[in-house]
Amino acid sequence: MKRFKPLSRIISLCMAAAVLSLSIGEEVHATSLPYDTYNYDYREYIHYTPAAYVPSTEIGGENFTYNGEPVGRFLTPQDLCQADDGDIYVADTGNNRIVVLDSSMSKVVNIITTFDNEGTEDSFNQPYGVCVSENGQIYIADSQNHRVVVLEKDGTLVKIVANPQSESLDDGYVFTPLKVAVDYADRIYVIAQNMFEGIMVFENDGKFASFFGTIKVEISLWDKFWKRLATKEERTQQQLYIPTEFTGIDIDPEGFVYASNIDATGVQGVRRLNPRGEDVIKKGENKNVGGDLQISGSSDYSGPSQFTDVAYRSNGIYSCLDRRRGRIFSYDHEGNLLYVFGGLGTQMGTFQLPVAVEDIGGRIVVLDATKAAIICFEVTEYGRLINEAVALRFDGDEAEAVGLWERVLELDENNELANTGIGKAYLTAGDYVQAMKYLKLGMNRDYYSIAYRRYRNEMLTKNASYFLTGILILIVAIIVIKKVVKKKKKGGAA
């Protein structure tokens, strides 16, 4: 029987390993990811975190059939969106078609390749962007036909927006729409190629109205100084200060427009534009909504992030897609970075050329033009806790979020956002000592100052009677001492 002891030990070790793997399931899965998941602390150092989302599936056109025929592989797809009824629309650009999937992305429910245009069969030429309005109409940025096509769900033509006319447009301007979005009033927002003045806005009748959200170019004093000293030939060789083009667009339920752009400074790669076109986005503690921070000496830093798309999710949370490193950066309504995941590569969960991001049924999905696939990410417990806590805070329920933030700290003890969330709850409840403790751990100077000021005022109010009594006693003592000294001096003189 002794000869079976090593085998029994091996079996026991295997069983123990299996139990251990089940007990830490999510953590094991997170460590096996082909990229790091991280955040930045107050000092702008990288802080590695558990994964908020993990890859689950990759979906391509070759996975489907439609009317008994294979759909075929997507070809350089450029955009996707989800309609209110749950259907998902993919701009299969290279195949000149719009592919419609059901809400679970398990089957194709429609493929739009042609439509009737006043009795003539019309088709698309590299449709780059697609979106669906609240009333179910499909807006397609038919880029190489230089128009926006509006269709009903059944493919019936509603209208075509083309050849915009305005004094503000240059003579001979060629309208090449790339991305399109529609608000509650059916106003059409178009990101067009080589249009630096801003997002083009069309009224619901298709007439060009104005530019929206123009990014102002700031020239440094140093550049202005050298521009004055430079000769005419040198000035012609200097870079042109041209406003940045927008790259992606989404609209939240309140009508605010989220628009991504390429920012050379790496500070602001996304804007939140109010109805007047003014940027009202908040930038959080690091004053940065531009993706990766510029860390000197970092081997992974090869220039600022390049946001190619943005997706508003819910409760003030929005996610931006960085095409330079293939990462998704998610922020809350105050501009705080919540979590980062994704990367470039060929493994599951990585991208080769990410072009669009969406939140579909709680999953974050990314469209990859080179892989010609939709990559889906499922939320982990860590990500769910953060999302729910941020949602409660967005609704003003700071106290209700405390339990969630405490569970976040169990998974990530150095999470500054969780400490700040708990500190804010104590601040609202009037427990300034605990508020200062957690706000200090969260490195939140602004709210710590508020908590300290309120604590100081509270202490002054509570002990005002003691302070006044002490001051009165001190004054009386000074008067008595002065009189005693004066009498002693007179007695000595006599």
Rosetta blueprint (number, residue, H / E / L):
1 M L
2 K H
3 R H
4 F H
5 K H
6 P H
7 L H
8 S H
9 R H
10 I H
11 I H
12 S H
13 L H
14 C H
15 M H
16 A H
17 A H
18 A H
19 V H
20 L H
21 S H
22 L H
23 S H
24 I L
25 G H
26 E H
27 E H
28 V H
29 H H
30 A H
31 T H
32 S L
33 L L
34 P L
35 Y L
36 D L
37 T L
38 Y E
39 N E
40 Y E
41 D L
42 Y L
43 R L
44 E L
45 Y L
46 I E
47 H E
48 Y E
49 T L
50 P L
51 A L
52 A L
53 Y E
54 V E
55 P E
56 S E
57 T E
58 E E
59 I E
60 G E
61 G H
62 E H
63 N H
64 F L
65 T E
66 Y E
67 N L
68 G L
69 E E
70 P E
71 V L
72 G L
73 R L
74 F L
75 L L
76 T L
77 P L
78 Q L
79 D E
80 L E
81 C E
82 Q E
83 A L
84 D L
85 D L
86 G L
87 D L
88 I E
89 Y E
90 V E
91 A E
92 D E
93 T H
94 G H
95 N H
96 N L
97 R E
98 I E
99 V E
100 V E
101 L E
102 D L
103 S L
104 S L
105 M L
106 S L
107 K L
108 V E
109 V E
110 N E
111 I E
112 I E
113 T L
114 T E
115 F E
116 D E
117 N E
118 E L
119 G L
120 T E
121 E E
122 D E
123 S E
124 F L
125 N L
126 Q L
127 P E
128 Y E
129 G E
130 V E
131 C E
132 V E
133 S L
134 E L
135 N L
136 G L
137 Q L
138 I E
139 Y E
140 I E
141 A E
142 D E
143 S H
144 Q H
145 N H
146 H L
147 R E
148 V E
149 V E
150 V E
151 L E
152 E L
153 K L
154 D L
155 G L
156 T L
157 L E
158 V E
159 K E
160 I E
161 V E
162 A E
163 N L
164 P L
165 Q L
166 S L
167 E L
168 S L
169 L L
170 D L
171 D L
172 G L
173 Y L
174 V L
175 F L
176 T L
177 P E
178 L E
179 K E
180 V E
181 A E
182 V E
183 D L
184 Y L
185 A L
186 D L
187 R L
188 I E
189 Y E
190 V E
191 I E
192 A E
193 Q L
194 N L
195 M L
196 F L
197 E L
198 G L
199 I E
200 M E
201 V E
202 F E
203 E L
204 N L
205 D L
206 G L
207 K L
208 F E
209 A E
210 S E
211 F E
212 F E
213 G L
214 T L
215 I L
216 K L
217 V L
218 E L
219 I L
220 S L
221 L H
222 W H
223 D H
224 K H
225 F H
226 W H
227 K H
228 R H
229 L H
230 A L
231 T L
232 K H
233 E H
234 E H
235 R H
236 T H
237 Q H
238 Q L
239 Q L
240 L L
241 Y L
242 I L
243 P L
244 T L
245 E L
246 F E
247 T E
248 G E
249 I E
250 D E
251 I E
252 D L
253 P L
254 E L
255 G L
256 F L
257 V E
258 Y E
259 A E
260 S E
261 N E
262 I L
263 D L
264 A L
265 T L
266 G L
267 V L
268 Q E
269 G L
270 V E
271 R E
272 R E
273 L E
274 N L
275 P L
276 R L
277 G L
278 E L
279 D E
280 V L
281 I L
282 K L
283 K L
284 G L
285 E L
286 N L
287 K L
288 N L
289 V E
290 G L
291 G L
292 D L
293 L L
294 Q L
295 I L
296 S L
297 G L
298 S L
299 S L
300 D L
301 Y L
302 S L
303 G L
304 P L
305 S L
306 Q L
307 F E
308 T E
309 D E
310 V E
311 A E
312 Y E
313 R E
314 S E
315 N L
316 G L
317 I E
318 Y E
319 S E
320 C E
321 L E
322 D E
323 R L
324 R L
325 R L
326 G L
327 R E
328 I E
329 F E
330 S E
331 Y E
332 D L
333 H L
334 E L
335 G L
336 N L
337 L E
338 L E
339 Y E
340 V E
341 F E
342 G L
343 G L
344 L E
345 G L
346 T L
347 Q L
348 M L
349 G L
350 T L
351 F E
352 Q L
353 L L
354 P E
355 V E
356 A E
357 V E
358 E E
359 D E
360 I E
361 G L
362 G L
363 R E
364 I E
365 V E
366 V E
367 L E
368 D E
369 A L
370 T L
371 K L
372 A L
373 A E
374 I E
375 I E
376 C E
377 F E
378 E E
379 V E
380 T L
381 E H
382 Y H
383 G H
384 R H
385 L H
386 I H
387 N H
388 E H
389 A H
390 V H
391 A H
392 L H
393 R H
394 F H
395 D L
396 G L
397 D L
398 E H
399 A H
400 E H
401 A H
402 V H
403 G H
404 L H
405 W H
406 E H
407 R H
408 V H
409 L H
410 E H
411 L H
412 D L
413 E L
414 N L
415 N L
416 E H
417 L H
418 A H
419 N H
420 T H
421 G H
422 I H
423 G H
424 K H
425 A H
426 Y H
427 L H
428 T H
429 A H
430 G L
431 D L
432 Y H
433 V H
434 Q H
435 A H
436 M H
437 K H
438 Y H
439 L H
440 K H
441 L H
442 G L
443 M L
444 N L
445 R H
446 D H
447 Y H
448 Y H
449 S H
450 I H
451 A H
452 Y H
453 R H
454 R H
455 Y H
456 R H
457 N H
458 E H
459 M H
460 L H
461 T H
462 K H
463 N L
464 A H
465 S H
466 Y H
467 F H
468 L H
469 T H
470 G H
471 I H
472 L H
473 I H
474 L H
475 I H
476 V H
477 A H
478 I H
479 I H
480 V H
481 I H
482 K H
483 K H
484 V H
485 V H
486 K H
487 K H
488 K H
489 K H
490 K H
491 G H
492 G H
493 A H
494 A L
